[in-house]
Amino acid sequence: MHSSRIYLLIISIQICISCFKVGATESLKFYISTNGNDLNDGTINQPFASFEAAQNAVREAKKQDINRSIEVIVRKGEYFLQQTIEFKPEDSGTKDAPITWRAAENESVILSGGRQIVGKWKKDADGKTWFVNLPTTKGWKRDISKPEIYQQKPVGAWNFRQLYVNEKSAIRARFPNRNEQNPFLYSLDGNKEYVKLSAGQVKASWGAETDAQINIVPQWHFFNQWNDVAKVDVNESTITIGPLERNALMDKGSWFWIEGVKSELDQPGEWYLDTKIGRLYYMSQPGENPNRMSMIAPYLNRIFYLKGDVEKGTHVEFVSFKGFEFRHSTYTLGQIEARVHTDGAVMFENTENCSIENCTFENIGGYALWLHLDSKNNSFCYNTVLNSGGGGVLLTGSRLSYMDDSKIYTPGEAADKVAPYLTEISHNTVKHCGKIRYYGGGVHIDSRPAAMAMLPGNHIAHNHFQDLSRNGVFTFRNQGGNVVEYNEIHDCMQTTIDGAAIHFASMNRFNAPNYILNNYLYDMWGYKQNAEGKPERMLANGIFLDWATSNTTVKNNVIYNSGEKEIKNIMGNWNLEIDSNQLSKTRIEPLFTNELGPKGSALNFKNVENLRTKGRVILSTDKELVQYSGEWTKTSETGMWGLFVANYFHAAPEKSAHCTYQLPVDESGVYKVCLFYFPNDKNASNAKIVVKHAKGEDTVNWNFKKGDKYGFAVVVGEYYLDKDKSSTLTITNTDANGFIVADGVGFIKQK
């Protein structure tokens, strides 16, 4: 757009705003229409054509100090976006003047991250396959050593791995075919670099492709990974994969299929994209003619992206979205953690008081909504999510690893200290999800910093989650303060094992109180595929309190038909209250049926803000609260199954050393003081721990050879800590017969 036209447009918007200022009582409204023009002023009779033009108009209105709410109303139609719409802090509203982007009343507004397949389809030489030339895909190349990343406007040639035919997901050419009785290949042997099959199974054509992948469920069988095919060896019957997403051994029994191979285009409903020549192939069903069908392939990874800056401390605030239909977003390869796949049709990063309401998400590559970093007081309510590659809602901090810091998605000092919380996720329907990434579900709340473990969590209520690849609701490292109530969750754990309808894995006995109340959970399957026959059902639970999840109340839930246990808790949980639950192997129904899912309104908790614990967790890397003296060196411990490598400090006995933790409290009282560390035989059995508290000083002889094998909290003692007096815990190696350890300290108020 020429600068003179932009100037005239701004002037017309300013005139419109000035008119609005005079006696206006309603919100300021701008309109977008498929018949609009970005040179218009955005009124109902002269709407804009693009979201970008409306966004500029909103920014200009804010400059005019309009202390009114603003609405951007989108008229009916399908909008194929050319780039992700990014909202920055300057796009924020306020509590008194929020900004709403919404579909016009009773009108269908589809926001597509895809592109329509246009051109003349022709029959191929075989008479069964159709093709259309797509010049924009010709010459696409990818370096399989680098992960695919989000781009606001993708550059270069276009590639896609999903295709929607009349809004149904078509099958990318694969082997074995999806409709076979046992549609998987099974590993005989392998490691993280290659998988070995039975003699004669590997085909040379698989190795000739430029974008072929295997979708494999490897060792442990609780996640899948998408691996690029780097090369094949027909004689050895092996497939060597690219360097990314090597998360586990591809050992005997791991199951997978291969896709993106033209030679496997052999069944109606399958397709293949040849980026060497820029041509799309489709094998039609009997009677189908692609020239008379709608075909759309994804182009954008995100449709909306609300983007504050964690290091600058800025947020996008008071922005809401209502009534939209989000479709056709992509997924990416090269994820850094199999448990957390970072694709979302809408992303909230550093947002406050933002919401999505009465929207539909369908045929998307990842989650519907991904909340990241310092995002709080946001909501996702009354939405429907269907056929997603991931799940409903994802919440993440900067770290995606287990109990180490090896997988950092967002580096930075400020990012390291925050994670989303106080999120309202209620009255949603999530069905048929986890089509691409299996470790997903209705709601996935991943790691937050240890310092946040005692803070409130999130409210998850009145949702209906059905037909999920894995968990219904999942929380991970340091999560607590979560309320999960009045949800109906069923037909989950469809593709993996070792999970649950509600699966908490806090990895911290200091987590804030959780409540799991009045949920209806049934048909938790837990399928381990079997080369010899039908899948084996195992390790699928109703409620699973994993990894020492503590301080949790489980009451008034109705649970039946689980693949393992109705309620399971492991690894030394503290302070569990499990009471008044109805458990059965066969069908039972709750008395509170009318209050379940989106139609219900009953609540045990109206506000989770008060679900916090008094105390703190201090890691040995906290420079403000930990002081070292003497020679301390970094060492590591490999965790369970090799899932992580935990780093910590230790000091040898030969030279004097000590470590002092400050124990600040906001409220005086008796606190349980604990240590975190991994015991081993090289540690001292006679270390000295000195606790300075309000009533004096205690010395404790400590055996670091013993402790919690998972590295979780072990009790030193209970002490009165005064908020106005200095309290400390010091670990010293005076006369020690082995290493002393500094990993972390926690203290939690008892009374």
PAROLUM-748291 format. One record per residue (C-alpha): residue number from 1; x, y, z. Coordinates in steps of 0.1 Angstrom, whole numbers, plus 5000, padded with zeros to 4 digits. Example, Ala and Ser with C-alpha at 12.3 -4.5 7.8 and 13.67 -1.06 7.14 Angstrom:
<rs>
    i    c1    c2    c3
    1  5123  4955  5078
    2  5137  4989  5071
</rs>
This chain:
<rs>
    i    c1    c2    c3
    1  5000  5000  5000
    2  5014  5034  4990
    3  5023  5058  5019
    4  4998  5084  5006
    5  4970  5059  5008
    6  4980  5048  5043
    7  4980  5085  5053
    8  4945  5090  5039
    9  4933  5058  5056
   10  4947  5070  5090
   11  4930  5104  5085
   12  4897  5087  5078
   13  4900  5065  5108
   14  4908  5095  5130
   15  4877  5113  5117
   16  4857  5082  5125
   17  4871  5080  5160
   18  4866  5117  5166
   19  4829  5113  5156
   20  4828  5084  5180
   21  4841  5105  5209
   22  4812  5128  5207
   23  4785  5114  5230
   24  4793  5077  5222
   25  4782  5052  5248
   26  4788  5019  5230
   27  4821  5002  5221
   28  4840  5013  5191
   29  4835  4988  5163
   30  4856  4979  5132
   31  4845  4954  5106
   32  4863  4929  5084
   33  4847  4912  5054
   34  4857  4890  5025
   35  4842  4918  5003
   36  4861  4945  5021
   37  4890  4968  5012
   38  4919  4979  5033
   39  4915  5014  5020
   40  4881  5016  5037
   41  4875  5031  5071
   42  4864  4998  5087
   43  4828  5007  5093
   44  4800  4982  5088
   45  4793  4996  5053
   46  4830  5000  5045
   47  4847  4971  5061
   48  4884  4962  5059
   49  4896  4931  5040
   50  4924  4920  5063
   51  4931  4915  5099
   52  4962  4936  5096
   53  4942  4967  5085
   54  4918  4962  5114
   55  4948  4958  5138
   56  4963  4991  5126
   57  4929  5008  5131
   58  4927  4995  5167
   59  4962  5008  5174
   60  4953  5042  5160
   61  4921  5043  5181
   62  4942  5037  5212
   63  4964  5066  5203
   64  4934  5088  5203
   65  4928  5079  5240
   66  4895  5063  5234
   67  4886  5050  5268
   68  4860  5026  5254
   69  4860  4989  5247
   70  4868  4981  5210
   71  4853  4953  5190
   72  4866  4939  5157
   73  4837  4921  5140
   74  4844  4897  5113
   75  4817  4889  5088
   76  4809  4855  5074
   77  4832  4837  5051
   78  4865  4817  5049
   79  4896  4837  5054
   80  4929  4821  5041
   81  4955  4840  5060
   82  4988  4848  5043
   83  5007  4851  5076
   84  5001  4846  5113
   85  4984  4875  5129
   86  5007  4886  5158
   87  4994  4906  5186
   88  5020  4926  5206
   89  5016  4945  5239
   90  5006  4976  5219
   91  4975  4956  5209
   92  4963  4952  5245
   93  4931  4965  5260
   94  4925  4974  5296
   95  4902  4961  5323
   96  4878  4990  5316
   97  4884  4991  5278
   98  4890  4955  5266
   99  4895  4946  5230
  100  4874  4918  5215
  101  4879  4901  5181
  102  4847  4882  5172
  103  4826  4866  5145
  104  4795  4885  5136
  105  4764  4872  5154
  106  4750  4840  5138
  107  4776  4840  5111
  108  4802  4813  5103
  109  4838  4827  5102
  110  4865  4803  5093
  111  4901  4813  5098
  112  4923  4790  5078
  113  4960  4786  5082
  114  4960  4766  5049
  115  4960  4771  5012
  116  4935  4759  4987
  117  4947  4734  4961
  118  4940  4751  4928
  119  4946  4740  4893
  120  4934  4714  4868
  121  4935  4678  4880
  122  4944  4652  4854
  123  4945  4614  4854
  124  4980  4599  4857
  125  4992  4572  4833
  126  4980  4544  4856
  127  4944  4556  4852
  128  4937  4555  4889
  129  4957  4584  4903
  130  4951  4621  4897
  131  4977  4648  4897
  132  4978  4686  4898
  133  5008  4708  4893
  134  5017  4730  4923
  135  5046  4753  4912
  136  5049  4768  4947
  137  5061  4735  4961
  138  5088  4728  4935
  139  5123  4727  4948
  140  5114  4725  4985
  141  5144  4712  5005
  142  5150  4707  5042
  143  5181  4702  5063
  144  5171  4672  5086
  145  5197  4682  5111
  146  5177  4713  5120
  147  5143  4715  5137
  148  5114  4731  5118
  149  5105  4763  5135
  150  5076  4788  5136
  151  5077  4815  5109
  152  5051  4843  5108
  153  5051  4841  5070
  154  5069  4810  5057
  155  5096  4817  5032
  156  5107  4795  5003
  157  5089  4767  4986
  158  5058  4752  5002
  159  5057  4718  5017
  160  5029  4700  5036
  161  5023  4667  5053
  162  4985  4670  5058
  163  4958  4673  5032
  164  4921  4678  5038
  165  4897  4666  5012
  166  4862  4680  5017
  167  4874  4688  5053
  168  4883  4652  5060
  169  4919  4642  5066
  170  4933  4622  5037
  171  4960  4596  5041
  172  4996  4604  5032
  173  5010  4575  5012
  174  5022  4550  5038
  175  5032  4514  5046
  176  5015  4494  5059
  177  4982  4507  5048
  178  4959  4521  5075
  179  4931  4497  5068
  180  4952  4465  5074
  181  4942  4444  5104
  182  4976  4451  5120
  183  4987  4484  5103
  184  5022  4486  5118
  185  5058  4474  5113
  186  5076  4460  5143
  187  5112  4464  5152
  188  5134  4433  5157
  189  5163  4453  5170
  190  5177  4488  5170
  191  5190  4518  5189
  192  5184  4555  5188
  193  5199  4557  5153
  194  5184  4529  5134
  195  5156  4503  5135
  196  5159  4468  5121
  197  5131  4448  5105
  198  5126  4413  5093
  199  5145  4403  5062
  200  5128  4415  5030
  201  5106  4442  5047
  202  5127  4473  5039
  203  5123  4487  5004
  204  5150  4507  4985
  205  5123  4532  4974
  206  5119  4544  5010
  207  5155  4557  5010
  208  5151  4577  4978
  209  5125  4601  4992
  210  5133  4636  5002
  211  5106  4639  5030
  212  5098  4604  5043
  213  5093  4598  5080
  214  5086  4569  5104
  215  5060  4575  5131
  216  5073  4552  5158
  217  5063  4543  5194
  218  5098  4534  5209
  219  5110  4520  5241
  220  5087  4525  5272
  221  5058  4529  5248
  222  5043  4561  5263
  223  5050  4585  5234
  224  5057  4586  5197
  225  5084  4603  5177
  226  5085  4614  5141
  227  5119  4606  5126
  228  5132  4615  5091
  229  5144  4586  5070
  230  5180  4593  5063
  231  5189  4561  5045
  232  5179  4524  5042
  233  5199  4492  5038
  234  5179  4466  5020
  235  5204  4439  5027
  236  5206  4445  5064
  237  5169  4454  5065
  238  5175  4486  5085
  239  5162  4522  5084
  240  5186  4549  5096
  241  5169  4580  5109
  242  5179  4616  5110
  243  5196  4632  5141
  244  5164  4648  5156
  245  5138  4634  5180
  246  5160  4605  5190
  247  5142  4602  5223
  248  5144  4565  5231
  249  5157  4532  5218
  250  5138  4517  5189
  251  5141  4483  5205
  252  5124  4450  5198
  253  5086  4455  5197
  254  5086  4492  5189
  255  5059  4498  5163
  256  5056  4522  5135
  257  5047  4530  5099
  258  5065  4549  5072
  259  5049  4577  5052
  260  5057  4602  5025
  261  5067  4575  5000
  262  5053  4576  4964
  263  5057  4539  4958
  264  5032  4533  4986
  265  5005  4554  4969
  266  4983  4524  4964
  267  4949  4529  4980
  268  4920  4552  4974
  269  4921  4582  4997
  270  4959  4584  4998
  271  4980  4613  4985
  272  5017  4621  4979
  273  5035  4655  4973
  274  5065  4654  4949
  275  5084  4686  4957
  276  5111  4677  4932
  277  5088  4685  4903
  278  5060  4704  4922
  279  5032  4679  4918
  280  5005  4666  4941
  281  4991  4631  4935
  282  4958  4618  4948
  283  4942  4584  4944
  284  4905  4590  4944
  285  4877  4570  4958
  286  4853  4554  4933
  287  4832  4581  4916
  288  4854  4610  4929
  289  4867  4638  4907
  290  4892  4661  4925
  291  4881  4689  4902
  292  4848  4689  4920
  293  4862  4686  4955
  294  4876  4710  4981
  295  4912  4704  4989
  296  4932  4724  5015
  297  4967  4719  5028
  298  4982  4736  5059
  299  5006  4766  5054
  300  5008  4784  5087
  301  5019  4769  5120
  302  5000  4794  5141
  303  4969  4814  5132
  304  4970  4839  5161
  305  5000  4846  5182
  306  4998  4869  5213
  307  5034  4878  5220
  308  5046  4896  5251
  309  5082  4898  5260
  310  5092  4879  5291
  311  5127  4895  5294
  312  5112  4930  5291
  313  5083  4922  5314
  314  5057  4931  5289
  315  5023  4914  5283
  316  4994  4913  5259
  317  4964  4920  5281
  318  4926  4921  5279
  319  4922  4907  5244
  320  4895  4881  5237
  321  4884  4860  5207
  322  4849  4848  5202
  323  4830  4827  5177
  324  4857  4818  5153
  325  4864  4785  5135
  326  4902  4778  5134
  327  4914  4753  5108
  328  4943  4739  5089
  329  4975  4747  5109
  330  5007  4727  5104
  331  5028  4706  5127
  332  5066  4707  5129
  333  5094  4681  5130
  334  5124  4682  5153
  335  5107  4687  5187
  336  5131  4688  5216
  337  5110  4667  5240
  338  5086  4639  5230
  339  5063  4647  5260
  340  5058  4683  5248
  341  5051  4691  5212
  342  5050  4729  5207
  343  5025  4734  5179
  344  4994  4754  5185
  345  4968  4771  5163
  346  4967  4800  5188
  347  4996  4808  5211
  348  4994  4830  5242
  349  5030  4840  5253
  350  5032  4864  5282
  351  4996  4872  5283
  352  4972  4883  5311
  353  4934  4884  5312
  354  4931  4871  5276
  355  4904  4846  5265
  356  4891  4824  5238
  357  4854  4817  5240
  358  4828  4799  5219
  359  4853  4790  5192
  360  4858  4758  5172
  361  4892  4743  5163
  362  4892  4715  5137
  363  4917  4698  5115
  364  4947  4715  5132
  365  4983  4702  5134
  366  4989  4707  5172
  367  4970  4720  5202
  368  4941  4745  5199
  369  4957  4768  5225
  370  4993  4769  5237
  371  5000  4792  5268
  372  5037  4799  5274
  373  5058  4816  5300
  374  5044  4844  5322
  375  5007  4839  5313
  376  4981  4842  5340
  377  4944  4849  5345
  378  4936  4837  5310
  379  4906  4815  5300
  380  4896  4789  5274
  381  4859  4783  5278
  382  4829  4770  5258
  383  4851  4759  5229
  384  4851  4727  5207
  385  4883  4710  5195
  386  4880  4682  5170
  387  4906  4662  5151
  388  4937  4679  5164
  389  4972  4667  5159
  390  4979  4673  5196
  391  4951  4681  5220
  392  4931  4709  5236
  393  4953  4732  5257
  394  4990  4732  5264
  395  5008  4751  5292
  396  5046  4754  5293
  397  5074  4771  5311
  398  5109  4776  5296
  399  5121  4741  5304
  400  5107  4709  5288
  401  5130  4684  5304
  402  5123  4659  5333
  403  5145  4667  5363
  404  5174  4684  5345
  405  5179  4715  5324
  406  5189  4700  5292
  407  5158  4709  5271
  408  5153  4746  5273
  409  5127  4760  5248
  410  5130  4796  5258
  411  5164  4807  5273
  412  5167  4837  5295
  413  5169  4847  5331
  414  5133  4860  5333
  415  5120  4830  5313
  416  5136  4806  5337
  417  5114  4819  5366
  418  5079  4818  5352
  419  5052  4795  5338
  420  5014  4799  5331
  421  4990  4796  5360
  422  4955  4808  5372
  423  4941  4796  5339
  424  4904  4788  5336
  425  4897  4759  5312
  426  4860  4750  5314
  427  4829  4739  5295
  428  4849  4727  5265
  429  4845  4697  5243
  430  4877  4680  5230
  431  4873  4649  5208
  432  4894  4628  5184
  433  4928  4643  5193
  434  4964  4632  5193
  435  4963  4623  5156
  436  4999  4633  5151
  437  5016  4636  5185
  438  5005  4609  5209
  439  5016  4625  5242
  440  4987  4649  5243
  441  4952  4652  5256
  442  4925  4675  5267
  443  4948  4696  5289
  444  4985  4692  5292
  445  5002  4714  5320
  446  5039  4709  5318
  447  5069  4719  5339
  448  5071  4751  5360
  449  5101  4763  5381
  450  5106  4747  5415
  451  5101  4782  5431
  452  5065  4781  5418
  453  5057  4746  5432
  454  5037  4761  5461
  455  5018  4786  5441
  456  4982  4782  5428
  457  4976  4763  5396
  458  4947  4761  5372
  459  4910  4754  5372
  460  4898  4726  5348
  461  4860  4720  5351
  462  4830  4709  5332
  463  4848  4696  5301
  464  4840  4666  5280
  465  4872  4649  5267
  466  4867  4619  5244
  467  4887  4597  5220
  468  4922  4609  5230
  469  4956  4594  5222
  470  4968  4596  5257
  471  4957  4615  5290
  472  4926  4635  5295
  473  4943  4659  5320
  474  4981  4659  5327
  475  5003  4679  5350
  476  5040  4676  5353
  477  5071  4688  5372
  478  5065  4712  5401
  479  5028  4716  5392
  480  5003  4720  5421
  481  4973  4740  5431
  482  4952  4725  5403
  483  4915  4718  5406
  484  4900  4692  5382
  485  4862  4688  5388
  486  4830  4678  5370
  487  4847  4666  5339
  488  4837  4636  5318
  489  4867  4619  5303
  490  4866  4586  5284
  491  4881  4566  5256
  492  4915  4579  5264
  493  4949  4561  5263
  494  4942  4549  5228
  495  4977  4548  5214
  496  5002  4545  5243
  497  5005  4530  5278
  498  5014  4543  5313
  499  4990  4572  5317
  500  4955  4580  5329
  501  4924  4600  5323
  502  4938  4623  5350
  503  4975  4620  5354
  504  4995  4641  5378
  505  5033  4638  5379
  506  5046  4666  5402
  507  5081  4653  5409
  508  5080  4675  5440
  509  5064  4666  5474
  510  5060  4703  5481
  511  5034  4710  5454
  512  5005  4732  5464
  513  4972  4714  5472
  514  4954  4696  5443
  515  4918  4686  5442
  516  4903  4660  5419
  517  4866  4660  5425
  518  4834  4647  5410
  519  4848  4635  5377
  520  4833  4607  5356
  521  4862  4586  5341
  522  4858  4555  5320
  523  4872  4533  5293
  524  4909  4540  5298
  525  4924  4516  5273
  526  4962  4516  5273
  527  4972  4498  5241
  528  5005  4482  5234
  529  5006  4469  5199
  530  5015  4433  5192
  531  5030  4418  5161
  532  5015  4385  5168
  533  4979  4396  5172
  534  4956  4421  5188
  535  4970  4448  5211
  536  4977  4441  5248
  537  4959  4463  5272
  538  4980  4476  5301
  539  4990  4505  5324
  540  4960  4527  5318
  541  4945  4542  5350
  542  4915  4564  5360
  543  4935  4587  5382
  544  4973  4584  5384
  545  4993  4603  5411
  546  5027  4597  5396
  547  5063  4608  5405
  548  5055  4614  5442
  549  5026  4639  5436
  550  5015  4649  5470
  551  4991  4671  5490
  552  4962  4659  5468
  553  4925  4652  5475
  554  4907  4627  5454
  555  4870  4625  5462
  556  4836  4617  5448
  557  4849  4605  5414
  558  4832  4577  5395
  559  4856  4555  5376
  560  4852  4522  5356
  561  4869  4501  5330
  562  4906  4510  5334
  563  4934  4491  5318
  564  4952  4489  5352
  565  4939  4506  5383
  566  4911  4530  5390
  567  4933  4551  5413
  568  4971  4546  5414
  569  4997  4564  5434
  570  5035  4557  5434
  571  5070  4569  5444
  572  5062  4579  5480
  573  5034  4605  5479
  574  5028  4627  5509
  575  4995  4638  5523
  576  4969  4621  5501
  577  4932  4621  5509
  578  4914  4595  5487
  579  4878  4590  5498
  580  4842  4584  5487
  581  4851  4574  5451
  582  4830  4549  5432
  583  4852  4523  5414
  584  4841  4494  5392
  585  4853  4472  5364
  586  4819  4475  5347
  587  4797  4504  5338
  588  4784  4526  5366
  589  4769  4561  5364
  590  4773  4590  5388
  591  4745  4606  5407
  592  4757  4640  5395
  593  4752  4633  5358
  594  4734  4666  5351
  595  4764  4685  5364
  596  4790  4669  5342
  597  4807  4684  5313
  598  4798  4716  5294
  599  4761  4716  5305
  600  4769  4716  5342
  601  4774  4745  5366
  602  4782  4731  5400
  603  4816  4740  5415
  604  4836  4730  5446
  605  4860  4758  5439
  606  4852  4792  5425
  607  4887  4805  5428
  608  4920  4786  5429
  609  4940  4817  5440
  610  4940  4805  5476
  611  4954  4771  5467
  612  4989  4778  5478
  613  5013  4764  5504
  614  5034  4785  5527
  615  5071  4779  5523
  616  5096  4776  5495
  617  5118  4754  5474
  618  5154  4766  5469
  619  5177  4750  5443
  620  5214  4751  5447
  621  5217  4773  5416
  622  5198  4801  5433
  623  5226  4826  5437
  624  5206  4850  5459
  625  5198  4824  5486
  626  5227  4800  5485
  627  5264  4807  5495
  628  5293  4782  5489
  629  5326  4780  5507
  630  5355  4757  5497
  631  5357  4735  5466
  632  5324  4724  5451
  633  5322  4707  5417
  634  5293  4699  5394
  635  5284  4662  5391
  636  5254  4644  5377
  637  5231  4614  5383
  638  5212  4595  5357
  639  5175  4592  5366
  640  5150  4564  5362
  641  5152  4546  5328
  642  5177  4572  5316
  643  5149  4597  5312
  644  5171  4626  5325
  645  5205  4635  5339
  646  5203  4655  5370
  647  5231  4680  5377
  648  5241  4691  5412
  649  5271  4701  5433
  650  5292  4681  5457
  651  5323  4686  5478
  652  5350  4660  5486
  653  5361  4654  5522
  654  5397  4663  5517
  655  5392  4701  5518
  656  5369  4720  5541
  657  5337  4731  5524
  658  5302  4741  5534
  659  5270  4754  5517
  660  5245  4777  5534
  661  5208  4781  5523
  662  5188  4812  5535
  663  5153  4802  5546
  664  5132  4833  5542
  665  5095  4830  5552
  666  5066  4854  5548
  667  5047  4840  5578
  668  5061  4828  5611
  669  5054  4793  5622
  670  5066  4757  5624
  671  5080  4745  5591
  672  5091  4710  5579
  673  5126  4715  5565
  674  5138  4690  5539
  675  5167  4682  5516
  676  5167  4672  5480
  677  5195  4650  5466
  678  5203  4617  5450
  679  5219  4592  5475
  680  5249  4571  5465
  681  5277  4551  5480
  682  5304  4578  5475
  683  5286  4602  5497
  684  5293  4609  5533
  685  5274  4589  5560
  686  5284  4614  5587
  687  5279  4649  5573
  688  5269  4677  5596
  689  5238  4698  5590
  690  5233  4729  5611
  691  5198  4745  5612
  692  5196  4780  5626
  693  5160  4789  5635
  694  5140  4813  5657
  695  5146  4792  5689
  696  5183  4785  5685
  697  5205  4762  5665
  698  5204  4724  5659
  699  5231  4702  5645
  700  5220  4670  5627
  701  5243  4641  5617
  702  5233  4632  5581
  703  5238  4602  5560
  704  5240  4612  5523
  705  5244  4575  5513
  706  5208  4571  5521
  707  5177  4592  5510
  708  5151  4591  5484
  709  5163  4572  5453
  710  5143  4596  5430
  711  5159  4627  5445
  712  5128  4639  5461
  713  5124  4655  5496
  714  5136  4639  5527
  715  5128  4654  5561
  716  5156  4670  5582
  717  5132  4681  5610
  718  5105  4707  5620
  719  5116  4741  5632
  720  5100  4774  5642
  721  5110  4800  5616
  722  5103  4837  5622
  723  5096  4861  5593
  724  5116  4888  5611
  725  5147  4867  5620
  726  5173  4851  5598
  727  5170  4813  5594
  728  5196  4791  5576
  729  5205  4755  5568
  730  5242  4748  5564
  731  5258  4716  5551
  732  5294  4710  5561
  733  5320  4683  5555
  734  5338  4686  5588
  735  5353  4651  5595
  736  5331  4637  5567
  737  5339  4603  5553
  738  5326  4611  5518
  739  5311  4637  5495
  740  5286  4662  5509
  741  5258  4672  5484
  742  5241  4705  5476
  743  5210  4700  5453
  744  5181  4718  5470
  745  5163  4726  5502
  746  5126  4730  5508
  747  5105  4741  5538
  748  5067  4739  5541
  749  5045  4754  5569
  750  5029  4729  5592
  751  5012  4752  5617
</rs>
